[in-house]
């Protein structure tokens, strides 16, 4: 239960941060955040199912986290990349809050 609450708080923070960045930088950042927020749904509609490699990639926290950290400390200056990572991580946090996706206990 505490884990779900923590994921929920993180999800709210990430969503607020994505909105802030979208307002600051405009339509391309908003499109990137929304596009990567629905990435898991698009993958599911394309027929990607558990436990496949693509399913695993879409639901792993470390991939969007690497994007966010790499953007923060790297030489790339393209805000849509950052908001894409925010949107993706927000979706993962939402799924974990609701008990869906890959969870540490189930390993799926």
Biopython code that builds the backbone (N, CA, C, O; Angstrom):
import numpy as np
from Bio.PDB.StructureBuilder import StructureBuilder

atoms = [
    (1, "UNK", "N", (0.823, -1.203, 0.000)),
    (1, "UNK", "CA", (0.000, 0.000, 0.000)),
    (1, "UNK", "C", (0.863, 1.262, 0.000)),
    (1, "UNK", "O", (0.573, 2.211, -0.728)),
    (2, "UNK", "N", (1.916, 1.275, 0.808)),
    (2, "UNK", "CA", (2.791, 2.449, 0.859)),
    (2, "UNK", "C", (3.487, 2.663, -0.476)),
    (2, "UNK", "O", (3.738, 3.798, -0.880)),
    (3, "UNK", "N", (3.800, 1.562, -1.158)),
    (3, "UNK", "CA", (4.429, 1.665, -2.470)),
    (3, "UNK", "C", (3.512, 2.320, -3.490)),
    (3, "UNK", "O", (3.955, 3.134, -4.301)),
    (4, "UNK", "N", (2.252, 1.970, -3.449)),
    (4, "UNK", "CA", (1.284, 2.584, -4.371)),
    (4, "UNK", "C", (1.107, 4.075, -4.083)),
    (4, "UNK", "O", (0.975, 4.881, -5.004)),
    (5, "UNK", "N", (1.106, 4.428, -2.818)),
    (5, "UNK", "CA", (0.991, 5.843, -2.453)),
    (5, "UNK", "C", (2.217, 6.612, -2.953)),
    (5, "UNK", "O", (2.095, 7.714, -3.488)),
    (6, "UNK", "N", (3.387, 6.019, -2.773)),
    (6, "UNK", "CA", (4.619, 6.673, -3.242)),
    (6, "UNK", "C", (4.596, 6.841, -4.758)),
    (6, "UNK", "O", (4.974, 7.895, -5.269)),
    (7, "UNK", "N", (4.155, 5.807, -5.484)),
    (7, "UNK", "CA", (4.048, 5.927, -6.940)),
    (7, "UNK", "C", (3.034, 7.008, -7.319)),
    (7, "UNK", "O", (3.239, 7.744, -8.284)),
    (8, "UNK", "N", (1.937, 7.104, -6.556)),
    (8, "UNK", "CA", (0.931, 8.131, -6.830)),
    (8, "UNK", "C", (1.463, 9.541, -6.636)),
    (8, "UNK", "O", (1.204, 10.430, -7.447)),
    (9, "UNK", "N", (2.208, 9.739, -5.554)),
    (9, "UNK", "CA", (2.811, 11.053, -5.296)),
    (9, "UNK", "C", (3.818, 11.393, -6.389)),
    (9, "UNK", "O", (3.844, 12.519, -6.886)),
    (10, "UNK", "N", (4.650, 10.413, -6.764)),
    (10, "UNK", "CA", (5.607, 10.644, -7.843)),
    (10, "UNK", "C", (4.889, 10.966, -9.153)),
    (10, "UNK", "O", (5.306, 11.856, -9.893)),
    (11, "UNK", "N", (3.815, 10.242, -9.432)),
    (11, "UNK", "CA", (3.047, 10.502, -10.650)),
    (11, "UNK", "C", (2.465, 11.904, -10.695)),
    (11, "UNK", "O", (2.493, 12.559, -11.737)),
    (12, "UNK", "N", (1.939, 12.364, -9.571)),
    (12, "UNK", "CA", (1.406, 13.732, -9.511)),
    (12, "UNK", "C", (2.498, 14.765, -9.732)),
    (12, "UNK", "O", (2.299, 15.746, -10.449)),
    (13, "UNK", "N", (3.657, 14.543, -9.111)),
    (13, "UNK", "CA", (4.774, 15.458, -9.290)),
    (13, "UNK", "C", (5.217, 15.486, -10.755)),
    (13, "UNK", "O", (5.416, 16.559, -11.323)),
    (14, "UNK", "N", (5.370, 14.318, -11.359)),
    (14, "UNK", "CA", (5.816, 14.249, -12.758)),
    (14, "UNK", "C", (4.803, 14.885, -13.699)),
    (14, "UNK", "O", (5.179, 15.575, -14.646)),
    (15, "UNK", "N", (3.520, 14.655, -13.440)),
    (15, "UNK", "CA", (2.484, 15.260, -14.283)),
    (15, "UNK", "C", (2.517, 16.787, -14.166)),
    (15, "UNK", "O", (2.407, 17.489, -15.171)),
    (16, "UNK", "N", (2.668, 17.294, -12.956)),
    (16, "UNK", "CA", (2.749, 18.746, -12.765)),
    (16, "UNK", "C", (3.992, 19.311, -13.450)),
    (16, "UNK", "O", (3.939, 20.381, -14.056)),
    (17, "UNK", "N", (5.095, 18.598, -13.354)),
    (17, "UNK", "CA", (6.334, 19.034, -13.998)),
    (17, "UNK", "C", (6.173, 19.027, -15.520)),
    (17, "UNK", "O", (6.653, 19.937, -16.196)),
    (18, "UNK", "N", (5.504, 18.010, -16.058)),
    (18, "UNK", "CA", (5.272, 17.941, -17.503)),
    (18, "UNK", "C", (4.385, 19.095, -17.970)),
    (18, "UNK", "O", (4.625, 19.678, -19.027)),
    (19, "UNK", "N", (3.364, 19.422, -17.184)),
    (19, "UNK", "CA", (2.498, 20.556, -17.537)),
    (19, "UNK", "C", (3.300, 21.852, -17.501)),
    (19, "UNK", "O", (3.178, 22.682, -18.402)),
    (20, "UNK", "N", (4.113, 22.031, -16.474)),
    (20, "UNK", "CA", (4.949, 23.224, -16.368)),
    (20, "UNK", "C", (5.849, 23.374, -17.597)),
    (20, "UNK", "O", (5.919, 24.445, -18.199)),
    (21, "UNK", "N", (6.531, 22.293, -17.959)),
    (21, "UNK", "CA", (7.429, 22.330, -19.115)),
    (21, "UNK", "C", (6.655, 22.555, -20.413)),
    (21, "UNK", "O", (7.136, 23.249, -21.309)),
    (22, "UNK", "N", (5.476, 21.979, -20.517)),
    (22, "UNK", "CA", (4.666, 22.147, -21.719)),
    (22, "UNK", "C", (4.201, 23.590, -21.889)),
    (22, "UNK", "O", (4.210, 24.125, -22.998)),
    (23, "UNK", "N", (3.797, 24.210, -20.794)),
    (23, "UNK", "CA", (3.388, 25.614, -20.855)),
    (23, "UNK", "C", (4.586, 26.490, -21.193)),
    (23, "UNK", "O", (4.463, 27.452, -21.952)),
    (24, "UNK", "N", (5.718, 26.164, -20.644)),
    (24, "UNK", "CA", (6.923, 26.958, -20.848)),
    (24, "UNK", "C", (7.427, 26.883, -22.295)),
    (24, "UNK", "O", (7.838, 27.895, -22.862)),
    (25, "UNK", "N", (7.395, 25.679, -22.892)),
    (25, "UNK", "CA", (8.009, 25.495, -24.209)),
    (25, "UNK", "C", (7.030, 25.292, -25.361)),
    (25, "UNK", "O", (7.456, 25.287, -26.516)),
    (26, "UNK", "N", (5.752, 25.127, -25.096)),
    (26, "UNK", "CA", (4.777, 25.116, -26.164)),
    (26, "UNK", "C", (4.343, 23.749, -26.683)),
    (26, "UNK", "O", (4.553, 22.716, -26.047)),
    (27, "UNK", "N", (3.731, 23.783, -27.858)),
    (27, "UNK", "CA", (3.066, 22.631, -28.443)),
    (27, "UNK", "C", (3.957, 21.408, -28.669)),
    (27, "UNK", "O", (3.517, 20.299, -28.365)),
    (28, "UNK", "N", (5.182, 21.542, -29.184)),
    (28, "UNK", "CA", (5.992, 20.324, -29.384)),
    (28, "UNK", "C", (6.256, 19.559, -28.081)),
    (28, "UNK", "O", (6.275, 18.328, -28.078)),
    (29, "UNK", "N", (6.456, 20.273, -26.997)),
    (29, "UNK", "CA", (6.697, 19.586, -25.731)),
    (29, "UNK", "C", (5.425, 18.932, -25.207)),
    (29, "UNK", "O", (5.474, 17.855, -24.612)),
    (30, "UNK", "N", (4.287, 19.582, -25.428)),
    (30, "UNK", "CA", (3.012, 19.002, -25.026)),
    (30, "UNK", "C", (2.732, 17.736, -25.815)),
    (30, "UNK", "O", (2.312, 16.728, -25.246)),
    (31, "UNK", "N", (2.960, 17.777, -27.121)),
    (31, "UNK", "CA", (2.744, 16.600, -27.964)),
    (31, "UNK", "C", (3.660, 15.453, -27.558)),
    (31, "UNK", "O", (3.230, 14.300, -27.534)),
    (32, "UNK", "N", (4.909, 15.752, -27.241)),
    (32, "UNK", "CA", (5.848, 14.714, -26.827)),
    (32, "UNK", "C", (5.419, 14.091, -25.506)),
    (32, "UNK", "O", (5.453, 12.869, -25.359)),
    (33, "UNK", "N", (5.017, 14.910, -24.548)),
    (33, "UNK", "CA", (4.587, 14.391, -23.246)),
    (33, "UNK", "C", (3.346, 13.514, -23.394)),
    (33, "UNK", "O", (3.287, 12.422, -22.830)),
    (34, "UNK", "N", (2.359, 13.986, -24.149)),
    (34, "UNK", "CA", (1.138, 13.200, -24.335)),
    (34, "UNK", "C", (1.399, 11.938, -25.152)),
    (34, "UNK", "O", (0.850, 10.878, -24.853)),
    (35, "UNK", "N", (2.228, 12.051, -26.171)),
    (35, "UNK", "CA", (2.551, 10.896, -27.005)),
    (35, "UNK", "C", (3.209, 9.783, -26.218)),
    (35, "UNK", "O", (2.868, 8.612, -26.385)),
    (36, "UNK", "N", (4.143, 10.139, -25.369)),
    (36, "UNK", "CA", (4.817, 9.113, -24.583)),
    (36, "UNK", "C", (3.996, 8.688, -23.375)),
    (36, "UNK", "O", (4.234, 7.616, -22.818)),
    (37, "UNK", "N", (3.037, 9.506, -22.960)),
    (37, "UNK", "CA", (2.117, 9.084, -21.908)),
    (37, "UNK", "C", (1.245, 7.932, -22.396)),
    (37, "UNK", "O", (0.947, 7.015, -21.630)),
    (38, "UNK", "N", (0.837, 7.969, -23.648)),
    (38, "UNK", "CA", (-0.015, 6.913, -24.208)),
    (38, "UNK", "C", (0.792, 5.802, -24.879)),
    (38, "UNK", "O", (0.211, 4.924, -25.516)),
    (39, "UNK", "N", (2.106, 5.825, -24.751)),
    (39, "UNK", "CA", (2.964, 4.827, -25.388)),
    (39, "UNK", "C", (2.571, 3.400, -25.014)),
    (39, "UNK", "O", (2.531, 2.530, -25.884)),
    (40, "UNK", "N", (2.285, 3.148, -23.760)),
    (40, "UNK", "CA", (1.909, 1.799, -23.329)),
    (40, "UNK", "C", (0.616, 1.351, -24.001)),
    (40, "UNK", "O", (0.483, 0.192, -24.392)),
    (41, "UNK", "N", (-0.342, 2.277, -24.134)),
    (41, "UNK", "CA", (-1.597, 1.937, -24.808)),
    (41, "UNK", "C", (-1.375, 1.675, -26.294)),
    (41, "UNK", "O", (-1.956, 0.749, -26.860)),
    (42, "UNK", "N", (-0.543, 2.485, -26.917)),
    (42, "UNK", "CA", (-0.247, 2.283, -28.335)),
    (42, "UNK", "C", (0.454, 0.948, -28.567)),
    (42, "UNK", "O", (0.177, 0.254, -29.545)),
    (43, "UNK", "N", (1.350, 0.601, -27.672)),
    (43, "UNK", "CA", (2.033, -0.688, -27.791)),
    (43, "UNK", "C", (1.036, -1.833, -27.636)),
    (43, "UNK", "O", (1.106, -2.825, -28.362)),
    (44, "UNK", "N", (0.116, -1.698, -26.699)),
    (44, "UNK", "CA", (-0.901, -2.737, -26.494)),
    (44, "UNK", "C", (-1.806, -2.863, -27.707)),
    (44, "UNK", "O", (-2.142, -3.974, -28.116)),
    (45, "UNK", "N", (-2.207, -1.730, -28.288)),
    (45, "UNK", "CA", (-3.047, -1.752, -29.486)),
    (45, "UNK", "C", (-2.321, -2.355, -30.687)),
    (45, "UNK", "O", (-2.944, -2.913, -31.590)),
    (46, "UNK", "N", (-0.988, -2.233, -30.681)),
    (46, "UNK", "CA", (-0.191, -2.806, -31.765)),
    (46, "UNK", "C", (0.028, -4.303, -31.573)),
    (46, "UNK", "O", (0.659, -4.949, -32.411)),
    (47, "UNK", "N", (-0.484, -4.856, -30.486)),
    (47, "UNK", "CA", (-0.374, -6.287, -30.260)),
    (47, "UNK", "C", (0.750, -6.711, -29.343)),
    (47, "UNK", "O", (1.023, -7.905, -29.214)),
    (48, "UNK", "N", (1.405, -5.765, -28.705)),
    (48, "UNK", "CA", (2.503, -6.097, -27.786)),
    (48, "UNK", "C", (1.891, -6.606, -26.487)),
    (48, "UNK", "O", (1.094, -5.917, -25.850)),
    (49, "UNK", "N", (2.268, -7.804, -26.109)),
    (49, "UNK", "CA", (1.729, -8.416, -24.896)),
    (49, "UNK", "C", (2.860, -8.876, -23.979)),
    (49, "UNK", "O", (3.998, -9.066, -24.409)),
    (50, "UNK", "N", (2.516, -9.047, -22.709)),
    (50, "UNK", "CA", (3.484, -9.569, -21.738)),
    (50, "UNK", "C", (3.749, -11.030, -22.079)),
    (50, "UNK", "O", (2.838, -11.682, -22.589)),
    (51, "UNK", "N", (4.877, -11.563, -21.845)),
    (51, "UNK", "CA", (6.084, -11.025, -21.250)),
    (51, "UNK", "C", (7.124, -10.635, -22.288)),
    (51, "UNK", "O", (8.319, -10.727, -22.006)),
    (52, "UNK", "N", (6.722, -10.208, -23.469)),
    (52, "UNK", "CA", (7.645, -9.891, -24.549)),
    (52, "UNK", "C", (8.642, -8.794, -24.217)),
    (52, "UNK", "O", (8.460, -8.030, -23.269)),
    (53, "UNK", "N", (9.692, -8.732, -25.013)),
    (53, "UNK", "CA", (10.769, -7.768, -24.791)),
    (53, "UNK", "C", (10.256, -6.337, -24.946)),
    (53, "UNK", "O", (10.599, -5.471, -24.141)),
    (54, "UNK", "N", (9.448, -6.080, -25.961)),
    (54, "UNK", "CA", (8.930, -4.725, -26.173)),
    (54, "UNK", "C", (7.999, -4.314, -25.025)),
    (54, "UNK", "O", (8.029, -3.168, -24.576)),
    (55, "UNK", "N", (7.186, -5.244, -24.564)),
    (55, "UNK", "CA", (6.325, -4.960, -23.409)),
    (55, "UNK", "C", (7.176, -4.583, -22.196)),
    (55, "UNK", "O", (6.880, -3.622, -21.485)),
    (56, "UNK", "N", (8.224, -5.351, -21.978)),
    (56, "UNK", "CA", (9.124, -5.079, -20.861)),
    (56, "UNK", "C", (9.749, -3.691, -20.997)),
    (56, "UNK", "O", (9.839, -2.954, -20.015)),
    (57, "UNK", "N", (10.180, -3.332, -22.204)),
    (57, "UNK", "CA", (10.832, -2.039, -22.427)),
    (57, "UNK", "C", (9.881, -0.874, -22.170)),
    (57, "UNK", "O", (10.284, 0.145, -21.610)),
    (58, "UNK", "N", (8.640, -1.020, -22.571)),
    (58, "UNK", "CA", (7.664, 0.062, -22.410)),
    (58, "UNK", "C", (7.317, 0.284, -20.945)),
    (58, "UNK", "O", (6.944, 1.392, -20.562)),
    (59, "UNK", "N", (7.434, -0.746, -20.124)),
    (59, "UNK", "CA", (7.002, -0.647, -18.733)),
    (59, "UNK", "C", (8.144, -0.580, -17.718)),
    (59, "UNK", "O", (7.894, -0.660, -16.515)),
    (60, "UNK", "N", (9.354, -0.440, -18.161)),
    (60, "UNK", "CA", (10.491, -0.343, -17.240)),
    (60, "UNK", "C", (10.772, 1.106, -16.881)),
    (60, "UNK", "O", (10.766, 1.979, -17.749)),
    (61, "UNK", "N", (11.015, 1.359, -15.615)),
    (61, "UNK", "CA", (11.245, 2.715, -15.118)),
    (61, "UNK", "C", (12.581, 3.275, -15.592)),
    (61, "UNK", "O", (12.683, 4.469, -15.873)),
    (62, "UNK", "N", (13.585, 2.447, -15.683)),
    (62, "UNK", "CA", (14.935, 2.948, -15.928)),
    (62, "UNK", "C", (15.100, 3.575, -17.307)),
    (62, "UNK", "O", (15.965, 4.435, -17.471)),
    (63, "UNK", "N", (14.312, 3.185, -18.303)),
    (63, "UNK", "CA", (14.489, 3.746, -19.647)),
    (63, "UNK", "C", (14.115, 5.237, -19.681)),
    (63, "UNK", "O", (14.943, 6.046, -20.099)),
    (64, "UNK", "N", (12.896, 5.639, -19.256)),
    (64, "UNK", "CA", (12.612, 7.079, -19.235)),
    (64, "UNK", "C", (13.468, 7.824, -18.218)),
    (64, "UNK", "O", (13.753, 9.009, -18.394)),
    (65, "UNK", "N", (13.879, 7.138, -17.158)),
    (65, "UNK", "CA", (14.751, 7.774, -16.170)),
    (65, "UNK", "C", (16.111, 8.104, -16.778)),
    (65, "UNK", "O", (16.669, 9.165, -16.501)),
    (66, "UNK", "N", (16.645, 7.215, -17.597)),
    (66, "UNK", "CA", (17.909, 7.485, -18.298)),
    (66, "UNK", "C", (17.741, 8.671, -19.245)),
    (66, "UNK", "O", (18.643, 9.500, -19.373)),
    (67, "UNK", "N", (16.593, 8.751, -19.903)),
    (67, "UNK", "CA", (16.329, 9.886, -20.799)),
    (67, "UNK", "C", (16.335, 11.194, -20.003)),
    (67, "UNK", "O", (16.956, 12.170, -20.423)),
    (68, "UNK", "N", (15.655, 11.218, -18.868)),
    (68, "UNK", "CA", (15.582, 12.446, -18.062)),
    (68, "UNK", "C", (16.947, 12.845, -17.502)),
    (68, "UNK", "O", (17.326, 14.014, -17.567)),
    (69, "UNK", "N", (17.674, 11.894, -16.961)),
    (69, "UNK", "CA", (18.990, 12.201, -16.393)),
    (69, "UNK", "C", (19.973, 12.581, -17.494)),
    (69, "UNK", "O", (20.747, 13.526, -17.347)),
    (70, "UNK", "N", (19.936, 11.832, -18.604)),
    (70, "UNK", "CA", (20.824, 12.147, -19.725)),
    (70, "UNK", "C", (20.564, 13.531, -20.296)),
    (70, "UNK", "O", (21.499, 14.259, -20.629)),
    (71, "UNK", "N", (19.299, 13.887, -20.406)),
    (71, "UNK", "CA", (18.960, 15.221, -20.902)),
    (71, "UNK", "C", (19.427, 16.295, -19.923)),
    (71, "UNK", "O", (19.956, 17.329, -20.331)),
    (72, "UNK", "N", (19.229, 16.047, -18.639)),
    (72, "UNK", "CA", (19.591, 17.026, -17.618)),
    (72, "UNK", "C", (21.087, 17.310, -17.589)),
    (72, "UNK", "O", (21.499, 18.462, -17.457)),
    (73, "UNK", "N", (21.890, 16.275, -17.710)),
    (73, "UNK", "CA", (23.336, 16.440, -17.596)),
    (73, "UNK", "C", (24.068, 16.393, -18.927)),
    (73, "UNK", "O", (25.275, 16.633, -18.976)),
    (74, "UNK", "N", (23.366, 16.092, -19.998)),
    (74, "UNK", "CA", (24.010, 15.965, -21.302)),
    (74, "UNK", "C", (24.014, 17.252, -22.100)),
    (74, "UNK", "O", (23.497, 18.273, -21.647)),
    (75, "UNK", "N", (24.599, 17.205, -23.297)),
    (75, "UNK", "CA", (24.723, 18.403, -24.122)),
    (75, "UNK", "C", (23.490, 18.694, -24.989)),
    (75, "UNK", "O", (23.436, 19.737, -25.641)),
    (76, "UNK", "N", (22.516, 17.806, -25.007)),
    (76, "UNK", "CA", (21.344, 17.978, -25.874)),
    (76, "UNK", "C", (20.397, 19.009, -25.259)),
    (76, "UNK", "O", (20.078, 18.957, -24.071)),
    (77, "UNK", "N", (19.958, 19.945, -26.098)),
    (77, "UNK", "CA", (18.985, 20.949, -25.655)),
    (77, "UNK", "C", (17.802, 20.875, -26.606)),
    (77, "UNK", "O", (17.747, 21.590, -27.607)),
    (78, "UNK", "N", (16.851, 19.996, -26.280)),
    (78, "UNK", "CA", (15.641, 19.837, -27.063)),
    (78, "UNK", "C", (14.528, 19.470, -26.093)),
    (78, "UNK", "O", (14.344, 18.290, -25.796)),
    (79, "UNK", "N", (13.777, 20.455, -25.590)),
    (79, "UNK", "CA", (12.781, 20.225, -24.547)),
    (79, "UNK", "C", (11.771, 19.108, -24.816)),
    (79, "UNK", "O", (11.358, 18.451, -23.860)),
    (80, "UNK", "N", (11.343, 18.849, -26.069)),
    (80, "UNK", "CA", (10.411, 17.735, -26.262)),
    (80, "UNK", "C", (10.966, 16.380, -25.800)),
    (80, "UNK", "O", (10.202, 15.511, -25.381)),
    (81, "UNK", "N", (12.266, 16.202, -25.875)),
    (81, "UNK", "CA", (12.864, 14.961, -25.391)),
    (81, "UNK", "C", (12.656, 14.824, -23.880)),
    (81, "UNK", "O", (12.317, 13.746, -23.392)),
    (82, "UNK", "N", (12.854, 15.895, -23.162)),
    (82, "UNK", "CA", (12.680, 15.880, -21.708)),
    (82, "UNK", "C", (11.226, 15.618, -21.333)),
    (82, "UNK", "O", (10.952, 14.795, -20.459)),
    (83, "UNK", "N", (10.289, 16.310, -21.986)),
    (83, "UNK", "CA", (8.881, 16.107, -21.639)),
    (83, "UNK", "C", (8.392, 14.733, -22.082)),
    (83, "UNK", "O", (7.467, 14.189, -21.480)),
    (84, "UNK", "N", (8.994, 14.162, -23.122)),
    (84, "UNK", "CA", (8.657, 12.786, -23.500)),
    (84, "UNK", "C", (9.012, 11.840, -22.360)),
    (84, "UNK", "O", (8.232, 10.952, -22.014)),
    (85, "UNK", "N", (10.191, 12.034, -21.779)),
    (85, "UNK", "CA", (10.590, 11.226, -20.631)),
    (85, "UNK", "C", (9.667, 11.436, -19.441)),
    (85, "UNK", "O", (9.331, 10.486, -18.734)),
    (86, "UNK", "N", (9.257, 12.679, -19.219)),
    (86, "UNK", "CA", (8.320, 12.964, -18.126)),
    (86, "UNK", "C", (6.981, 12.273, -18.352)),
    (86, "UNK", "O", (6.426, 11.671, -17.433)),
    (87, "UNK", "N", (6.463, 12.359, -19.569)),
    (87, "UNK", "CA", (5.187, 11.716, -19.879)),
    (87, "UNK", "C", (5.250, 10.211, -19.720)),
    (87, "UNK", "O", (4.334, 9.594, -19.176)),
    (88, "UNK", "N", (6.340, 9.621, -20.200)),
    (88, "UNK", "CA", (6.515, 8.176, -20.118)),
    (88, "UNK", "C", (6.606, 7.722, -18.661)),
    (88, "UNK", "O", (5.955, 6.754, -18.267)),
    (89, "UNK", "N", (7.406, 8.415, -17.874)),
    (89, "UNK", "CA", (7.561, 8.052, -16.467)),
    (89, "UNK", "C", (6.276, 8.317, -15.680)),
    (89, "UNK", "O", (5.966, 7.591, -14.735)),
    (90, "UNK", "N", (5.534, 9.344, -16.065)),
    (90, "UNK", "CA", (4.244, 9.607, -15.430)),
    (90, "UNK", "C", (3.300, 8.441, -15.662)),
    (90, "UNK", "O", (2.591, 8.023, -14.747)),
    (91, "UNK", "N", (3.285, 7.912, -16.877)),
    (91, "UNK", "CA", (2.407, 6.784, -17.191)),
    (91, "UNK", "C", (2.811, 5.537, -16.398)),
    (91, "UNK", "O", (1.953, 4.816, -15.888)),
    (92, "UNK", "N", (4.102, 5.293, -16.298)),
    (92, "UNK", "CA", (4.558, 4.146, -15.522)),
    (92, "UNK", "C", (4.150, 4.308, -14.056)),
    (92, "UNK", "O", (3.714, 3.348, -13.420)),
    (93, "UNK", "N", (4.294, 5.521, -13.524)),
    (93, "UNK", "CA", (3.899, 5.777, -12.134)),
    (93, "UNK", "C", (2.394, 5.568, -11.953)),
    (93, "UNK", "O", (1.961, 5.008, -10.946)),
    (94, "UNK", "N", (1.599, 6.014, -12.925)),
    (94, "UNK", "CA", (0.149, 5.809, -12.851)),
    (94, "UNK", "C", (-0.183, 4.324, -12.871)),
    (94, "UNK", "O", (-1.009, 3.859, -12.085)),
    (95, "UNK", "N", (0.457, 3.577, -13.768)),
    (95, "UNK", "CA", (0.203, 2.139, -13.832)),
    (95, "UNK", "C", (0.584, 1.451, -12.529)),
    (95, "UNK", "O", (-0.145, 0.583, -12.049)),
    (96, "UNK", "N", (1.708, 1.827, -11.961)),
    (96, "UNK", "CA", (2.142, 1.204, -10.702)),
    (96, "UNK", "C", (1.206, 1.603, -9.551)),
    (96, "UNK", "O", (0.954, 0.805, -8.648)),
    (97, "UNK", "N", (0.697, 2.831, -9.587)),
    (97, "UNK", "CA", (-0.247, 3.269, -8.562)),
    (97, "UNK", "C", (-1.520, 2.435, -8.614)),
    (97, "UNK", "O", (-2.081, 2.079, -7.578)),
    (98, "UNK", "N", (-1.968, 2.130, -9.817)),
    (98, "UNK", "CA", (-3.193, 1.359, -9.996)),
    (98, "UNK", "C", (-2.963, -0.146, -9.951)),
    (98, "UNK", "O", (-3.908, -0.923, -10.088)),
    (99, "UNK", "N", (-1.711, -0.562, -9.760)),
    (99, "UNK", "CA", (-1.412, -1.979, -9.655)),
    (99, "UNK", "C", (-1.272, -2.694, -10.986)),
    (99, "UNK", "O", (-1.406, -3.916, -11.048)),
    (100, "UNK", "N", (-1.003, -1.949, -12.055)),
    (100, "UNK", "CA", (-0.840, -2.555, -13.376)),
    (100, "UNK", "C", (0.608, -2.457, -13.803)),
    (100, "UNK", "O", (1.425, -1.814, -13.143)),
    (101, "UNK", "N", (0.916, -3.104, -14.917)),
    (101, "UNK", "CA", (2.266, -3.045, -15.459)),
    (101, "UNK", "C", (3.194, -3.981, -14.711)),
    (101, "UNK", "O", (2.747, -4.899, -14.024)),
    (102, "UNK", "N", (4.471, -3.747, -14.846)),
    (102, "UNK", "CA", (5.470, -4.580, -14.193)),
    (102, "UNK", "C", (5.626, -4.094, -12.764)),
    (102, "UNK", "O", (5.850, -2.907, -12.531)),
    (103, "UNK", "N", (5.511, -4.991, -11.820)),
    (103, "UNK", "CA", (5.703, -4.634, -10.419)),
    (103, "UNK", "C", (6.873, -5.438, -9.868)),
    (103, "UNK", "O", (7.115, -6.560, -10.312)),
    (104, "UNK", "N", (7.592, -4.884, -8.918)),
    (104, "UNK", "CA", (8.738, -5.604, -8.361)),
    (104, "UNK", "C", (8.362, -6.951, -7.749)),
    (104, "UNK", "O", (9.150, -7.894, -7.812)),
    (105, "UNK", "N", (7.177, -7.056, -7.163)),
    (105, "UNK", "CA", (6.788, -8.314, -6.525)),
    (105, "UNK", "C", (6.442, -9.388, -7.540)),
    (105, "UNK", "O", (6.806, -10.550, -7.355)),
    (106, "UNK", "N", (5.750, -9.025, -8.602)),
    (106, "UNK", "CA", (5.290, -10.047, -9.546)),
    (106, "UNK", "C", (6.334, -10.365, -10.598)),
    (106, "UNK", "O", (6.382, -11.486, -11.104)),
    (107, "UNK", "N", (7.176, -9.386, -10.936)),
    (107, "UNK", "CA", (8.194, -9.609, -11.957)),
    (107, "UNK", "C", (7.637, -9.693, -13.355)),
    (107, "UNK", "O", (8.369, -10.039, -14.282)),
    (108, "UNK", "N", (6.361, -9.387, -13.542)),
    (108, "UNK", "CA", (5.795, -9.435, -14.891)),
    (108, "UNK", "C", (5.669, -8.074, -15.480)),
    (108, "UNK", "O", (5.210, -7.932, -16.614)),
]
sb = StructureBuilder()
sb.init_structure("model")
sb.init_model(0)
sb.init_chain("A")
sb.init_seg("    ")
for serial, (resi, resn, name, xyz) in enumerate(atoms, 1):
    if name == "N":
        sb.init_residue(resn, " ", resi, " ")
    sb.init_atom(name, np.array(xyz, "f"), 0.0, 1.0, " ", f" {name:<3s}", serial, name[0])
structure = sb.get_structure()
